[in-house]
Amino acid sequence: MICRVTGRILLVRDESVVVEGGDLAYELLVPRSARADLQHLHGEAITLFTIQFIEGNPAMGHLAPRLVGFLSEVERDFYTELTKVKGLGMRKALRAMSVPAAQIAAAIEAGDTRALSGLPEIGARTAAQVIAHLRGKVQRFLVAEVVPAPVAEMSAVQLVALDILVHWGDRRADAQRWVTAAVEADAGLAEPDQIVRAAYRIKNAAGRQP
């Protein structure tokens, strides 16, 4: 399964984006909440965190693979939770995310059916179902994720270091900032473990600041 796509943004449409990675170009469905950021990053290289699914009617023989892309793992994880609600399929849940995940999560935890029913594809009945199914389960999404910066300036070694930090539990946006600061401070860092150690020194130094 494809879980991540990195490449240069070629085209931004209302509900999708085309990303060129190597010799391939991928069309990914994206939430409307990400469209402004994607337009701003047009022509830049970014990483989109993806979910793959099959769309179509098996009885008719029309099946097509689809990729859904998000600017952060947090948004992707929230989307996964949203699709667990009865009546919200992959497409409907994607259209419903017309605002950031943190904003929708806040409405769910507050039991705000009015705010939820104002989202695309979610009427009053579905809003009640969303609250009943997800209330108490989406607190971790209440803090908005910082949108990652373009990754065009990061080398392969730096990207390896970034993935190590994320694997160890750091947020990608934070890890990317520390890696960038580390290599800017010492251009001689040539191995992922060197960059990781330098990035953690920056992280720890920031944590000691009042």
C-alpha positions in Angstrom: 0.0 0.0 0.0 1.2 3.5 -0.8 1.4 5.4 2.5 3.4 8.5 1.4 4.2 10.4 -1.8 7.0 13.0 -2.1 7.3 15.1 -5.2 6.8 18.4 -7.0 3.2 19.8 -7.2 2.3 20.1 -10.9 -1.4 20.9 -10.7 -3.9 21.8 -8.0 -7.6 21.2 -8.7 -10.7 21.7 -6.6 -10.6 18.2 -5.1 -7.3 16.8 -6.2 -3.6 17.5 -6.8 -1.1 16.1 -9.2 2.4 15.4 -7.8 5.4 14.4 -9.9 7.8 12.0 -8.2 10.6 10.6 -10.3 9.3 9.2 -13.5 5.7 9.0 -12.3 3.0 11.6 -11.7 0.3 10.8 -9.0 -3.2 12.3 -8.8 -4.3 12.4 -5.2 -7.7 13.4 -3.8 -7.2 16.0 -1.1 -9.5 17.7 1.5 -10.7 21.2 0.6 -9.0 22.5 3.8 -5.6 21.8 2.2 -6.3 23.5 -1.1 -5.0 27.0 -0.2 -1.7 25.6 1.2 -1.2 23.4 -1.9 -1.8 26.3 -4.2 0.8 28.3 -2.2 3.3 25.4 -2.6 2.6 25.0 -6.3 5.9 24.0 -8.1 7.5 23.0 -4.8 8.4 19.5 -3.6 6.3 18.3 -0.6 5.4 15.1 1.1 1.7 14.0 1.2 0.6 11.3 3.7 -1.7 8.9 1.8 -4.5 6.3 2.1 -5.2 4.0 -0.8 -8.6 2.6 -1.6 -10.5 1.0 -4.4 -13.5 2.9 -5.8 -16.3 1.6 -8.0 -19.0 -1.1 -8.4 -17.6 -4.7 -8.5 -20.9 -5.9 -10.1 -20.3 -3.6 -13.0 -16.6 -4.3 -13.3 -15.6 -0.7 -12.9 -13.0 -0.5 -10.2 -10.3 2.1 -9.9 -7.5 2.6 -7.3 -7.6 6.0 -5.6 -5.1 7.8 -3.4 -6.1 10.4 -0.8 -3.4 12.8 0.3 -2.9 14.9 3.5 -0.3 17.5 4.5 0.2 15.9 7.8 -0.2 12.5 9.5 -2.5 14.1 12.0 -5.0 15.1 9.3 -4.7 11.6 7.7 -5.4 9.9 11.1 -8.4 12.1 11.7 -9.8 11.3 8.3 -9.5 7.6 9.1 -11.6 8.1 12.3 -14.2 10.1 10.3 -14.6 7.3 7.8 -15.6 4.9 10.6 -18.9 6.8 11.0 -21.8 5.1 9.3 -22.8 7.0 6.2 -19.5 8.7 5.7 -17.6 6.9 2.9 -14.2 7.9 1.6 -15.4 10.6 -0.7 -18.0 12.1 1.7 -15.5 12.2 4.6 -13.0 13.9 2.4 -15.5 16.6 1.3 -16.5 17.1 4.9 -13.0 18.1 5.8 -13.4 21.6 4.4 -11.9 23.0 7.6 -8.8 21.7 9.6 -9.2 18.5 11.6 -8.6 20.4 14.9 -11.7 22.5 14.2 -13.9 19.5 13.4 -12.6 17.6 16.5 -13.4 20.6 18.7 -17.0 20.6 17.4 -17.3 16.9 18.0 -16.0 17.1 21.6 -18.3 20.1 22.3 -21.3 18.2 20.8 -21.9 21.1 18.4 -24.3 19.6 15.9 -24.9 23.1 14.3 -21.2 23.5 13.4 -20.9 19.9 12.1 -24.1 20.1 10.1 -22.7 23.1 8.3 -19.9 21.0 6.8 -20.3 19.6 3.3 -22.0 16.1 3.2 -23.0 16.4 6.9 -26.5 17.2 7.7 -28.2 17.3 11.1 -28.7 13.5 11.2 -25.1 12.7 10.2 -23.8 15.3 12.6 -25.5 13.5 15.5 -24.0 10.2 14.3 -20.6 11.7 14.2 -20.9 13.0 17.7 -22.3 9.7 19.0 -19.5 7.7 17.4 -16.5 9.9 17.9 -17.1 12.1 21.0 -14.4 11.3 23.5 -12.2 9.7 20.9 -10.7 12.7 19.1 -9.1 14.8 21.8 -5.7 14.1 20.4 -6.7 16.1 17.3 -7.6 19.3 19.1 -4.1 20.8 18.8 -3.7 21.9 15.2 -0.7 20.4 13.3 1.7 22.9 11.8 1.8 22.4 8.0 5.2 21.1 7.0 7.4 23.3 4.9 8.4 22.2 1.4 11.1 19.5 1.4 12.8 20.4 -1.8 15.9 21.7 0.0 16.4 18.6 2.1 18.9 16.0 0.9 18.4 12.2 0.9 20.5 12.0 4.1 18.5 14.7 5.8 15.2 13.0 4.9 16.5 9.7 6.4 17.3 11.7 9.6 13.8 13.2 9.5 12.2 9.8 9.2 14.2 8.5 12.2 13.0 11.4 14.4 9.4 10.9 13.3 9.7 7.1 13.9 10.9 7.9 17.5 7.7 9.9 18.1 8.5 13.5 17.2 6.0 15.5 15.1 7.2 15.8 11.5 6.9 19.6 11.5 9.1 19.9 14.6 11.6 17.3 13.4 11.9 19.0 10.0 12.6 22.3 11.8 15.3 20.8 14.0 17.0 19.0 11.0 17.0 22.2 9.0 18.5 24.1 11.9 21.1 21.4 12.5 22.5 21.4 9.0 22.4 25.2 8.7 24.5 25.3 11.9 27.0 22.7 10.7 27.2 22.0 7.0 29.7 19.2 7.7 27.0 16.8 9.0 27.1 14.0 6.4 25.4 11.0 8.1 21.8 10.6 9.4 23.0 9.7 12.9 25.1 12.9 13.1 22.1 15.0 12.0 19.8 13.2 14.4 22.1 13.9 17.4 22.5 17.6 16.3 18.8 17.9 15.9 18.1 16.6 19.4 20.7 19.0 20.8 18.6 21.8 19.2 15.4 20.3 20.6 16.8 20.0 24.1 18.2 23.5 24.0 14.8 24.9 23.0 13.2 22.9 25.8 15.4 24.6 28.3 14.5 28.1 27.2 12.2 29.9 29.6 
